[in-house]
Amino acid sequence: MKHPKILTLALAAGLVTGVAGCTSASTETETSSAPTMAPSMASPTVPAPSSSESSQSQGQATEDLAKVELAKQAATIMTTWDPTKDFNRTAAELRARPLMTPDRAKEVIAPERPATGVEWLTAAEKNATSKPTVKLMTEHHEQDTIAVTATWQWVSKDGESWAGEGKQTFFFTFTDTEPYKIRDYVSSRR
């Protein structure tokens, strides 16, 4: 049987049509020995998850939450810059190395050239620091990867504030055991 739901609906419709087709005249003259039953659209019983399945899903949810928080923490560190002290943007990634595996931390190498661009130079001139806002990307569906997007405001010591240009998206993968560490990441800036 290829379509059991369609067959069930057709049978139910037939019963309703058959019942609706009866007139008071026909029911008065005919007697029936069949018991009267209303059609049932009850759904099949689905077994409840076992306690081991439930505890596994709770454990997975806790693991995922810990990794999401680690991703947000890393992205916040990696997009917090002080152009008066940081030679370039990679200085922030260097500060995030304690959150990475030793092998991944070794791969973070700052370029020899300083950061440039209007945004960076203006922030340095105004003695401003970036203040990031980091959000989980819920539309991202890569398995075992957590994606977060960071945007930032620049805030000067005297309280002046302005929006940063663009945003940076990070894609993190993690170790499988606690304490979780960033195994790898890539980022794109727009």
KAFEN-V26024 format. One record per residue. N is the residue number from 0. RES is the residue in one letter. PHI is phi as a letter, one per 20 degrees, with the letter a starting at -180 (999 if undefined). Layout:
BEGIN
N:RES:PHI  N:RES:PHI
END
This chain:
BEGIN
0:M:999  1:K:f  2:H:c  3:P:f  4:K:f  5:I:f  6:L:f  7:T:f  8:L:f  9:A:f  10:L:f  11:A:f  12:A:f  13:G:f  14:L:f  15:V:f  16:T:f  17:G:f  18:V:f  19:A:f  20:G:f  21:C:f  22:T:d  23:S:f  24:A:f  25:S:f  26:T:f  27:E:f  28:T:e  29:E:d  30:T:d  31:S:c  32:S:e  33:A:f  34:P:f  35:T:e  36:M:c  37:A:e  38:P:f  39:S:d  40:M:d  41:A:f  42:S:e  43:P:f  44:T:f  45:V:d  46:P:f  47:A:f  48:P:f  49:S:f  50:S:f  51:S:f  52:E:f  53:S:f  54:S:f  55:Q:f  56:S:f  57:Q:f  58:G:f  59:Q:f  60:A:f  61:T:f  62:E:f  63:D:f  64:L:f  65:A:f  66:K:f  67:V:f  68:E:f  69:L:f  70:A:f  71:K:f  72:Q:f  73:A:f  74:A:f  75:T:f  76:I:f  77:M:f  78:T:d  79:T:d  80:W:c  81:D:c  82:P:g  83:T:f  84:K:d  85:D:e  86:F:f  87:N:b  88:R:f  89:T:f  90:A:g  91:A:f  92:E:f  93:L:f  94:R:f  95:A:e  96:R:g  97:P:f  98:L:e  99:M:d  100:T:f  101:P:g  102:D:f  103:R:f  104:A:f  105:K:f  106:E:f  107:V:e  108:I:c  109:A:f  110:P:f  111:E:e  112:R:e  113:P:f  114:A:f  115:T:c  116:G:o  117:V:g  118:E:g  119:W:f  120:L:f  121:T:f  122:A:f  123:A:f  124:E:f  125:K:e  126:N:l  127:A:d  128:T:c  129:S:f  130:K:c  131:P:f  132:T:c  133:V:d  134:K:c  135:L:f  136:M:e  137:T:f  138:E:e  139:H:e  140:H:c  141:E:f  142:Q:f  143:D:m  144:T:c  145:I:d  146:A:d  147:V:c  148:T:d  149:A:d  150:T:c  151:W:b  152:Q:d  153:W:e  154:V:c  155:S:e  156:K:f  157:D:e  158:G:n  159:E:f  160:S:c  161:W:b  162:A:f  163:G:f  164:E:e  165:G:n  166:K:b  167:Q:c  168:T:d  169:F:d  170:F:c  171:F:d  172:T:c  173:F:c  174:T:f  175:D:e  176:T:c  177:E:f  178:P:f  179:Y:f  180:K:c  181:I:f  182:R:e  183:D:a  184:Y:b  185:V:c  186:S:b  187:S:c  188:R:d  189:R:c
END
